[in-house]
Each structure stands twice: as structure tokens, then as C-alpha cells.
Amino acid sequence: MKTLEERLGYTFRNIELLRAAMIHSSYANEHRGAGIQSNERLEFLGDAVLGLVTGEYLFRKHPDAPEGELTRARAALVCEESLHEVACALGLGRYLQLGKGEENGGGRCRPSILADATESVFAAVYLDGGMEAARSLIHRVLLERGREEDVERRRRDYKTVLQEIVQRRANQVLQYEIVDASGPDHAKVFTCAVTLNGAEIGRGGGHSKKEAEQEAARAALARVTEEE
């Protein structure tokens, strides 16, 4: 826990809060007799703290942005992918307490588990040091790490934009097809090809079919825009 404190840049007065943030439900279920609780309650609180801090950050940084744009930007910043990146940077996976089944199934690298643990850590810091401590941590590990390009990438729906461009001409058929899926179940990578009237115009990959389709659409957009 001392090493994790150093990574977080925060020293706990009650180190048990940090320990609790690392307990996954699978571990708690295997040790019910010991009265161990999972980090799910902390995750709930951390989600609220993260939403407030991120909303305040965007509100102040973009004083002229409409509500809809702020909402989409916040969603992009606090999504599972973004929190998973934070967890990886902090090395949270090595500190997790997992049940045997989850451990053997690759849970230590599972994006959803790591994202939840990140929110739990935010809650632990909030409970230990108050909102200012939580705000400082969230700004340091998430909001002030040059993520504007990542936010824009997540915020935009490339499939919709591509469809709008294609529909400028009549009788255009746009199709998406998953052409490959590789890797273990807990870290599978999908490859998607997008075709226009049967000809491939873009290809992309991601950890979900939806993400792969968006990346394929993004590649196709670059090509279509260049040709136009």
C-alpha cells in the first residue's frame, strides 16, 4: 500500500480505505465468513465524486460550450476506456484482491475491473482527505494529462459522420463487417472492415465490435475526405 500511495501522490491517514478500494467482489464472496466487503460501495461514491470534479473542470475550461457538448465531453473523460488507462498508468492491477476464478480468468487485466477500481480509489481519497484531495488526484491522473485529443476521438460518432457524407450521393451502400477476432477472451481485439458499394474504404480495430466499427469509420473518413 505504501508503494501505491507513492504512485497516487497521496498519503492516507486511514490506509484501510485504500485496502478496501482494492477488494473485488469475487474476493469478498470467497471470504464471506471473514466479513470482508468489496469495493462496490466505494465505486458508487467514486463515480459521483468523479462526475462532479470532471463537470466542474469542463464548466470552467469551456465557458461558452453548450450543455450537450459538455455532457458528451464528460462522458468521454469518465468512460471505462479512459479510467482503464488511468488504472494502467498507476499499476492498480497488481494491487487488486481477486477471487481465484477471476484471477485465473485474467481479471487483473480486465478493463471493467480496473476502471471500477480507479473510481474506488477516488472515493477512498475523498473519504480520507475530503473533496480537495480527491479533486487534486483526479486532475493529476486524469484531467491534466493532455487528453483533449482522446476526448475528441471518443466524443465523435465517426459512423454517423461517414453515413452523412455517403448519403450525399444516391444509391450508396455502406457496410461494416468484423473480419477478425484475436486474443484471449478477457482482452480480445476485433478488426472491422467498412465497404462502400462492395469496395473496402477503411479498416480499424478495438476491444469491442463497436469500437472496431468506429475506428474503421474513422479510417474511412480520412480517405473519403482526402479524395473529396
C-alpha positions in Angstrom: 0.0 0.0 0.0 2.9 2.4 0.6 4.1 1.9 -3.0 0.6 2.6 -4.2 0.4 5.7 -2.1 3.6 6.9 -3.8 2.1 6.3 -7.2 -1.0 8.2 -6.2 1.0 11.1 -4.7 -1.3 10.9 -1.6 -0.6 9.7 1.9 -3.6 8.2 3.7 -4.4 8.8 7.3 -6.6 5.7 7.2 -4.8 3.2 5.0 -7.6 0.7 5.3 -9.7 2.8 2.9 -7.1 2.2 0.2 -7.0 -1.5 1.0 -10.8 -1.6 0.7 -10.7 0.1 -2.7 -8.6 -2.9 -4.0 -11.0 -5.7 -2.9 -13.0 -7.0 -5.8 -16.4 -8.6 -5.3 -15.0 -12.1 -6.3 -12.5 -11.9 -3.4 -15.2 -10.7 -0.9 -17.5 -13.6 -2.0 -14.8 -16.2 -1.3 -14.2 -14.7 2.2 -17.8 -14.1 3.3 -17.1 -15.6 6.7 -14.4 -13.0 7.4 -16.8 -10.1 6.9 -14.8 -8.7 4.0 -16.7 -6.1 1.9 -16.0 -5.5 -1.8 -15.1 -2.1 -3.3 -18.6 -1.7 -4.9 -19.8 0.9 -2.4 -16.6 2.9 -2.9 -17.1 2.6 -6.7 -20.6 4.1 -6.3 -19.3 7.0 -4.4 -16.2 7.5 -6.6 -18.4 7.7 -9.7 -20.3 10.6 -8.1 -17.1 12.4 -7.0 -15.5 11.9 -10.4 -18.6 13.2 -12.2 -18.7 16.4 -10.1 -15.0 17.1 -10.4 -15.0 16.5 -14.2 -18.1 18.5 -14.7 -16.7 21.4 -12.8 -13.4 21.2 -14.8 -15.2 21.3 -18.1 -17.6 24.0 -17.0 -14.7 26.3 -16.1 -12.5 25.4 -19.0 -15.1 25.8 -21.7 -17.3 28.8 -20.6 -19.1 29.0 -24.0 -19.8 25.3 -24.6 -23.5 24.3 -24.6 -24.8 21.7 -22.1 -24.9 18.9 -24.7 -21.3 19.4 -25.7 -20.2 19.4 -22.0 -22.2 16.3 -21.3 -20.6 14.4 -24.2 -17.1 15.6 -23.2 -17.6 14.5 -19.6 -18.9 11.1 -20.8 -15.7 10.7 -22.9 -13.4 11.6 -20.0 -15.0 9.3 -17.4 -15.7 6.3 -19.7 -14.4 2.8 -19.0 -11.6 3.1 -21.6 -10.4 6.4 -20.0 -10.4 5.0 -16.4 -8.8 1.8 -17.6 -5.9 3.9 -19.0 -5.6 5.7 -15.6 -5.5 2.3 -13.8 -2.8 1.0 -16.1 -0.7 4.1 -15.6 -1.0 3.7 -11.8 -0.4 0.0 -11.9 -3.6 -0.8 -10.0 -3.9 -4.3 -11.4 -1.0 -5.6 -9.2 -2.7 -4.4 -6.0 -6.1 -5.9 -6.6 -7.5 -8.6 -4.3 -9.3 -11.1 -6.6 -11.1 -14.4 -6.2 -9.4 -17.5 -7.6 -11.7 -17.7 -10.6 -11.4 -14.1 -11.5 -7.6 -14.3 -11.1 -7.3 -17.3 -13.4 -9.7 -15.7 -15.9 -7.4 -12.6 -16.4 -9.3 -10.3 -14.1 -6.2 -8.4 -13.1 -6.1 -7.0 -16.7 -9.9 -6.7 -17.3 -10.8 -3.1 -18.3 -14.1 -3.1 -16.4 -12.5 -4.2 -13.1 -9.6 -1.8 -13.4 -12.0 1.1 -14.2 -14.1 0.3 -11.2 -11.0 0.1 -9.0 -10.0 3.6 -10.2 -13.3 5.0 -9.1 -13.0 3.2 -5.8 -9.6 4.9 -5.2 -11.1 8.3 -5.9 -13.7 7.6 -3.3 -11.1 6.4 -0.8 -9.1 9.6 -1.2 -12.3 11.6 -0.9 -13.3 9.9 2.4 -9.8 10.2 3.8 -8.9 13.7 2.7 -12.0 15.5 1.5 -13.0 16.9 -1.8 -9.8 19.0 -2.3 -7.7 15.8 -2.0 -9.9 13.9 -4.4 -10.0 16.9 -6.9 -6.2 17.2 -6.8 -5.8 13.4 -7.6 -8.4 13.4 -10.4 -6.9 16.4 -12.0 -3.4 15.0 -11.8 -4.1 11.5 -13.1 -7.0 12.2 -15.5 -7.8 15.8 -16.4 -4.4 17.3 -16.8 -2.6 14.7 -18.9 -3.2 16.1 -22.4 -6.3 14.1 -23.1 -8.1 16.6 -25.3 -7.4 14.5 -28.4 -8.6 11.4 -26.7 -11.8 13.1 -25.6 -12.5 14.3 -29.1 -11.9 10.9 -30.5 -14.3 9.3 -28.1 -16.8 12.0 -28.3 -17.3 11.9 -32.0 -19.5 9.3 -33.7 -17.5 8.6 -36.8 -20.1 6.1 -38.2 -22.7 8.8 -38.2 -20.4 11.4 -39.9 -19.4 8.9 -42.5 -23.0 7.9 -43.2 -23.9 11.6 -43.7 -21.1 12.1 -46.2 -22.0 8.9 -48.2 -25.7 9.8 -48.3 -24.9 13.0 -50.3 -24.9 10.7 -53.4 -27.8 8.3 -54.3 -27.7 4.5 -54.2 -24.6 4.3 -51.9 -24.4 1.1 -49.8 -22.2 1.3 -46.7 -21.5 -1.9 -44.8 -19.5 -3.0 -41.7 -18.0 -6.5 -41.2 -15.9 -8.0 -38.4 -13.2 -9.7 -40.3 -11.0 -10.9 -37.5 -11.1 -11.5 -33.7 -7.9 -12.4 -31.9 -6.5 -12.7 -28.3 -7.9 -14.2 -25.1 -11.5 -13.7 -24.1 -10.6 -11.1 -21.5 -8.6 -9.0 -23.9 -9.9 -9.8 -27.4 -9.2 -7.5 -30.3 -11.7 -7.2 -33.1 -10.9 -6.0 -36.6 -13.6 -4.4 -38.7 -13.7 -3.5 -42.4 -16.1 -0.9 -43.8 -17.0 -1.2 -47.5 -18.7 1.3 -49.9 -20.6 -0.4 -52.7 -18.5 -3.5 -52.1 -15.1 -1.9 -52.1 -13.2 -1.6 -48.8 -12.6 2.0 -47.8 -11.4 1.6 -44.2 -10.3 -0.8 -41.5 -9.9 -0.5 -37.8 -9.5 -2.4 -34.6 -10.7 -2.3 -31.0 -11.5 -4.2 -27.8 -15.2 -4.4 -28.8 -17.0 -4.7 -32.1 -18.5 -1.2 -31.6 -15.1 0.3 -31.1 -13.7 -1.6 -34.1 -16.5 -0.2 -36.3 -15.8 3.3 -35.1 -12.1 3.0 -35.8 -12.9 1.6 -39.3 -15.3 4.5 -39.9 -12.6 7.0 -38.8 -10.1 5.5 -41.2 -12.7 5.6 -44.0 -13.5 9.2 -43.2 -9.9 10.2 -43.6 -9.8 8.5 -47.0 -13.1 9.9 -48.2 -12.2 13.4 -47.1 -8.9 13.3 -48.8 -10.5 12.1 -52.1 -13.1 14.8 -51.9 
